[in-house]
Amino acid sequence: MHTQNVKTAAPESSERCGIDMSCTVFEDSTITASLVSENRRLAFLPALFGRLFMQGEQIAYNWLKKNSENYEGAYWQFYNLSGGGHYLAPQVDEPIELAVISNYYQGSVSGDAAGIIATMYALNALIHHCYEKGDDALQETLTRHYYKLREFAGEHAEGCSIFGAID
């Protein structure tokens, strides 16, 4: 099992970026991301997106393709977060150039950070979809996943770029 520890003093990095993390509870423990093994990949997307897993996966992939100048597809890794939460990220060697027109963000991020951003956008879209359809149970689950990933993003080495892209 691969564990990626990205703890970088979240409250300080959040303040440095000018990000309000007041709704996030920081615990003393570090949040880690563990790579999902090949034999557990089939269960990953339903765990993250519920019964809307096919839509969630496509939203993430398409969002990155639409908002990146140099992303042309890749194999995506799946990660589980300690304490709950999940995200998917493209396995790429070069930084991904993002241009998010809806919030005027432009920057270069790692594949890991790009995956966190794309997953957060996918979760947000599905939360909105569930709200419109009156699916309170799935909306609550997806919202919990969103905030767990948001907390991890606050500890990520590229947290400022992640929050800049999702703001």
ChimeraX attribute file (.defattr): number of C-alpha atoms within 10 A of each C-alpha:
attribute: neighborCount
match mode: 1-to-1
recipient: residues
	/A:1	7
	/A:2	10
	/A:3	14
	/A:4	13
	/A:5	14
	/A:6	19
	/A:7	16
	/A:8	16
	/A:9	13
	/A:10	21
	/A:11	16
	/A:12	12
	/A:13	18
	/A:14	19
	/A:15	12
	/A:16	10
	/A:17	15
	/A:18	12
	/A:19	16
	/A:20	10
	/A:21	15
	/A:22	8
	/A:23	8
	/A:24	12
	/A:25	10
	/A:26	16
	/A:27	7
	/A:28	6
	/A:29	9
	/A:30	17
	/A:31	23
	/A:32	19
	/A:33	22
	/A:34	17
	/A:35	19
	/A:36	20
	/A:37	14
	/A:38	9
	/A:39	7
	/A:40	9
	/A:41	14
	/A:42	11
	/A:43	10
	/A:44	19
	/A:45	20
	/A:46	15
	/A:47	16
	/A:48	24
	/A:49	24
	/A:50	16
	/A:51	12
	/A:52	15
	/A:53	16
	/A:54	12
	/A:55	14
	/A:56	24
	/A:57	20
	/A:58	11
	/A:59	19
	/A:60	24
	/A:61	20
	/A:62	14
	/A:63	17
	/A:64	26
	/A:65	16
	/A:66	13
	/A:67	18
	/A:68	18
	/A:69	13
	/A:70	13
	/A:71	18
	/A:72	10
	/A:73	13
	/A:74	12
	/A:75	9
	/A:76	15
	/A:77	18
	/A:78	22
	/A:79	23
	/A:80	20
	/A:81	18
	/A:82	16
	/A:83	12
	/A:84	13
	/A:85	21
	/A:86	26
	/A:87	26
	/A:88	28
	/A:89	23
	/A:90	23
	/A:91	16
	/A:92	15
	/A:93	8
	/A:94	12
	/A:95	16
	/A:96	23
	/A:97	19
	/A:98	21
	/A:99	18
	/A:100	19
	/A:101	10
	/A:102	10
	/A:103	11
	/A:104	10
	/A:105	16
	/A:106	16
	/A:107	15
	/A:108	16
	/A:109	19
	/A:110	19
	/A:111	23
	/A:112	22
	/A:113	24
	/A:114	26
	/A:115	24
	/A:116	26
	/A:117	28
	/A:118	29
	/A:119	28
	/A:120	23
	/A:121	20
	/A:122	24
	/A:123	27
	/A:124	17
	/A:125	17
	/A:126	23
	/A:127	22
	/A:128	15
	/A:129	14
	/A:130	18
	/A:131	15
	/A:132	11
	/A:133	10
	/A:134	11
	/A:135	12
	/A:136	13
	/A:137	11
	/A:138	18
	/A:139	23
	/A:140	14
	/A:141	15
	/A:142	25
	/A:143	17
	/A:144	15
	/A:145	22
	/A:146	23
	/A:147	17
	/A:148	20
	/A:149	23
	/A:150	22
	/A:151	20
	/A:152	24
	/A:153	25
	/A:154	27
	/A:155	24
	/A:156	24
	/A:157	17
	/A:158	19
	/A:159	24
	/A:160	19
	/A:161	22
	/A:162	24
	/A:163	18
	/A:164	19
	/A:165	24
	/A:166	16
	/A:167	12
